[in-house]
Amino acid sequence: MPQTLAHLTDRLIAFRDERDWAQFQGLKNLIVSLNLESAELLELTQWRDDAAVEGLIENPEFREKLEEETADVLLYLLMICERAGIDLATAASRKIDINAAKYPVDKSRGNSRKYTEL
């Protein structure tokens, strides 16, 4: 069964509420927790070059850790958005539109310069 962001958020909030954890999950704590989880994701690549990381995708142990850490990041994002009243899919779509305006194809294709340097 495909999962929508709304369905995942509902499941996550039910999980949280069953455990009475909302009291610990103010916006600041959620943002801090997101960054801690992002650091755990980053740690998977520490001391490895790009080719080594790409090569690990087929390793079952690495892939399991990668899946778990990316899921943790998404779940904290969903909790932040729920707490702040943000529709993440709408916000992400809007941000793609903003980035498309900042990085027109004719100026940005094939380079990594910031939009202020194009």
Secondary structure, 3 states (H helix, E strand, C coil): CCCCHHHHHHHHHHHHHHCCCHHHCCHHHHHHHHHHHHHHHHHCCCCCCHHHHHHHCCCHHHHHHHHHHHHHHHHHHHHHHHHHCCCHHHHHHHHHHHHHHHCCHHHHCCCCCCHHHC
